[in-house]
Amino acid sequence: MTSAKNYINRDLSWLEFNRRVLEEAEDPGTPLLERFQFLSIVQSNLDEFMSVRVAGLQAQSRAGYTKTDFTGYTPQGLIKRLMKRTTRMVREQYRSYRELIRILGKEGVMLSTFRDLNEEQKTLMTKYFQQIIYPVLTPMAVDQSRPFPLLHSKGLYLAVVLQQDDLRNDSDSRSFCAIVQVPTILTRTVLVPGRKGSRKFTYLLLEDLIKEHIGLLFSGYTVEAVHAFRVTRNSDLTLNEEGSEDLLQEIEKELRRRRRGLPVRLEVEKGIHPHAMELLQDELEMEDVVFDEIDGPLDLAFLSKFVSMLPNYDHLRYSKVDPIYPDEFEEAEDMLSVLREKDVLVYHPYESFEVVNDFILEAAADVDVLAIKMTLYRVSVNSVLVQALASAAESGKQVTVVVEIKARFDEARNIAWARQLEKAGCHVVYGLVGLKTHAKITLVVRREADTLRRYVHVGTGNYNENTAKLYTDVGLFTSHPDIGADATALFNEMTGYSTPHQWSSFAVAPIGLKPKLFELIDREIEHAIAGRPAKIIAKMNSLSNQSMIDKLYEASQAGVKIDLIVRGVCCLRPGVIGLSDNIRVISIVDRFLEHARILAVGGGGEEELFISSADWMTRNLSRRVELMCPVKDPGPRQMLMNLLQMNLQDNVKARELQSSGSYVRVTSPHAPLRSQFEAADIPLWKSIASAIE
């Protein structure tokens, strides 16, 4: 069972996921402007993959590490295979870009070049350059007295090759090189003034406008060539948590170091001048740097902002989803009175995240609420939740916030929130040494008559109003005494010196979650061996932990029927005769990012339902504080089963993982069922009737 051929490599599986995203950009059935959005996501995904995963492999390779992982790859061999596939993907990405730009032109939106403008437009664009762009630009010469500048990771730059005018015809003349950063403070696309009343829009890329006028920055020199380039650096933080006296200061120091991380990837515009290329190779020490020559604009992530600002093009977008306020709370005078009667399950983005904000706001304003405790992993700008917590602390309530300042790429923002909360009087805990706090939970303690009652919200997604509009996540509101007691114990462990708790409801990583999952799977194995119904349905973002995969293989061999809904990385190889022939794996990539983690264990209508913050990856199970919470009330349990059934029956956007490691679209003789569109029919999955047929 532990043979390398029985597993799919994590990084190769990730590339397959990004390919599925790219397929959405290539799908003619996807609205045009949404296809641009998917192209932008492909770029952003690839940037993070390079700056974290590939960077780690390069570091292992440089250190001479040659051991194979459990999928049979050495770092050196895996890098070669990844780069071969990535190069193919980038070529396909830009073929799709050119096709989409052509189609967009037919809709009256042109991404043009300066030379294609008429004379009046050229004059106006030159004036715009002189007044708006030119004052912001800084030419950086590279010579003996001026060293090569520090290039920011993922910044867009122009390499300018020059010759001095009075030496151009001299046989000893040589080329000079300078670097110009394309300013991030200005929008990447510039609208060209058109005729009054025209329904057509023409845009220029900022770097093209700068290229056309680059000579104004170098008087006395002639521009030989100017080409764009971009460097991606290692962005993973290396923290000495145990040796650090102040974790906050240590992370701030590492954020400064990140700007100088080793180069991982260099992207250059096709046809770059040899002198500029030689300079970049020398300065970046490109022995093991990934190199891509790009036939098109560098960094297609700009497309997301570009298409989102186009006016009057809603017919080229998905129909808007207006989140509704959950019926359970709509007519109630206050939320807590509802939770004294029953648990409430909400599903974002179809149900509004405002319900989470209101839960905290109501608690902050309630004179009988004594304490609010909450975990924050990724928070939106101008978060209502942060303001509500600060208000609660200022009114005298005990407010405790566990802020995870090691959340990758959100470190600086979380540090700012933490300081704001501290100033308001909140008790702020900066995570735990050696662990990331990834659990999503809020505890409200309220005085009622002669006792205290605890109200809890547990979610699968971050407390972030913005991503709650883009991700599918579930959240549970409850006042169940066992869950409240476990929530109290969990916060005591995160903020104090409490010994590990004997959980009555929760399973908590890094100590208890994996054993609990194994216990549940073993129970199904026993049922299958005894001839009783045995079934597991698990929905998550990623599955890569070897021992979890082996346990699922064991269950499959025992006859347990297993359905896995895994959006991204999946290292399990399904459908292998005698090993995993009882396991089916599907992935759904659609307009919203599938982000919920749900587990259903048991067959014959006796299922146990859980929601969780954790994927089944090694980092989640052993290096993070993660939470899995049972859903106890029959209503929410059936709702979760309905959602899982909708996913499993999706035959429009679902793709099934083959034993070869490739994915194929699910086909079915039944009527088309697109789970994300079906979920918009809230009464359908919120009905307490039997699961969807």
Secondary structure as UniProt FT lines:
FT   HELIX           4..6
FT   HELIX           10..26
FT   TURN            28..29
FT   HELIX           32..48
FT   HELIX           49..54
FT   HELIX           55..62
FT   TURN            63..64
FT   TURN            70..71
FT   HELIX           75..106
FT   TURN            107..108
FT   STRAND          109..112
FT   HELIX           114..116
FT   HELIX           119..128
FT   HELIX           129..133
FT   HELIX           134..136
FT   STRAND          139..142
FT   TURN            153..154
FT   STRAND          156..164
FT   HELIX           165..167
FT   TURN            168..169
FT   TURN            171..172
FT   STRAND          176..181
FT   TURN            184..185
FT   STRAND          189..192
FT   TURN            196..197
FT   STRAND          201..205
FT   HELIX           206..212
FT   HELIX           214..217
FT   TURN            219..220
FT   STRAND          221..233
FT   TURN            242..243
FT   HELIX           247..258
FT   TURN            259..260
FT   STRAND          263..269
FT   TURN            270..271
FT   HELIX           274..284
FT   TURN            285..287
FT   STRAND          290..294
FT   TURN            300..301
FT   HELIX           302..308
FT   TURN            311..312
FT   HELIX           314..316
FT   HELIX           327..330
FT   HELIX           335..339
FT   TURN            340..341
FT   STRAND          344..348
FT   TURN            349..350
FT   HELIX           354..365
FT   TURN            367..368
FT   STRAND          369..376
FT   TURN            381..382
FT   HELIX           384..394
FT   TURN            395..396
FT   STRAND          398..403
FT   TURN            405..406
FT   TURN            408..409
FT   HELIX           411..423
FT   TURN            424..425
FT   STRAND          427..429
FT   TURN            433..434
FT   STRAND          435..437
FT   STRAND          441..448
FT   TURN            449..450
FT   STRAND          451..459
FT   TURN            465..466
FT   HELIX           467..469
FT   STRAND          471..478
FT   HELIX           481..495
FT   STRAND          507..509
FT   TURN            510..512
FT   HELIX           513..529
FT   TURN            530..531
FT   STRAND          535..540
FT   HELIX           546..558
FT   STRAND          561..566
FT   TURN            574..575
FT   TURN            577..582
FT   STRAND          583..588
FT   STRAND          593..594
FT   STRAND          598..601
FT   TURN            604..605
FT   STRAND          608..612
FT   HELIX           618..622
FT   STRAND          624..631
FT   HELIX           634..648
FT   STRAND          654..657
FT   TURN            659..660
FT   STRAND          663..665
FT   HELIX           675..678
FT   TURN            679..680
FT   HELIX           682..686
//
